[in-house]
Amino acid sequence: MYNTILLDLDGTLTDPGVGITNSIMYALKKWNIEVKDRTELYKFIGPPLHESYMKYYNFTEEDSFKAVEDYREYFREKGIYENELYPGIEDMLTVLKSKGKKIILATSKPEEFAIKILKHFEIYDYFDYIAAASMDGVRSKKADVIEYAIKNADIDVKTAVMIGDREYDILGAAKHNMDSIGVLYGYGNYDELKTAGATYIVEKVENIVSLVK
């Protein structure tokens, strides 16, 4: 059914909850903001960071990018490794590869960090192309990342599918007339994915293979 599989990173391939929230708390402390319950910060997982600082803490655009730099101080050294691969991911990638699928990473995380994470978990070699955000934030929205992948990885949107755990993945795919699969084991939920218009919604990693065939 699908020849090209685009995969989100955070909340889809790996569970980055501890590392991302520790990095955000580290950054917010520099702005004299204390967060006691890290689950309040799970909403940061998925969308571009600077947008979340503006949306949830009323940062100006200028300050939001400064806060992103503060975040990266911690993330670059520690947070990036406070992360774990979801069970079944490597098996899924192995099966997809054996079926001749083109596998693309499509993430709003900067390329430098995305590649380090894939190599850390020893799954980098499964990917045919890495489409990620630019470090300066110019390319950060998921729709822009998908567009970048389409242009640079010779993708036919009619035979491609975007897989992710948040509405941003689903809406980004829809903008390019691409099907999508929402996963429920990450940081989104059924209502969010359904409302965004996911073509399919699955509960487990192993459900993905049977859908893409």
C-alpha positions, 0 to 999 in steps of 0.5 A: 500500500505504501512505498515510503514511510515517514516516521516522527521521532519523539513519541513515535520511535523513542520516549524522550519524556525525561530528557525533554522535560528536564531540559525545559525545567533547566531552561525555565529556571533561568527565567525564574519559572519553577515547574514541580510537575513534569507532566505539565511539560509533556505538551512541549513534546512534538511542536517546535520548542520556541512556539511552545514557550510563546504559547504556554509561558507568554514569551516574546518571539525573541525570548522564546529563541533565547529559551531554546538556547537555554534548553539546548545547554542541558539537552546537548549534554544530558537530556538527549540521552535521557531517552529510550526506544519504544519496545518493538521499534527495531523489529518494525524497522527490520520488517519494513526494510525487508519489504523494500520500504523507503524509510524517512525520519521526519522530525521537528527536532534539529538534525544534529540531535536527531542523528545523534539519537538514531545512532545512540540507539543503533537504528540510524542505518535503517533510514534512507533520509533524515528530514529534520528541523534546522538549528536556527528554527527556520524549518521547524513546523512538521509541514515544512519538514515533510515538504523538505523530505518530499523535495529531497528524498524523491517522495510520491505523496500518493504512496507515502504515509506519515506516522506520528503521535501528535496532531502536528504530524497528522496536519503536516501530512494532510497539508501535502495530501499524504495519508497518516497513521496516528499512534496512541503509545506516544504523547497524543491521544485518540481525540487529538489524532481523530480531530486532526484527521488521521487516516488510521489510528493504532495502539501499538507499534506492531499494528503499524506493519500490518497497515503499511504492508 
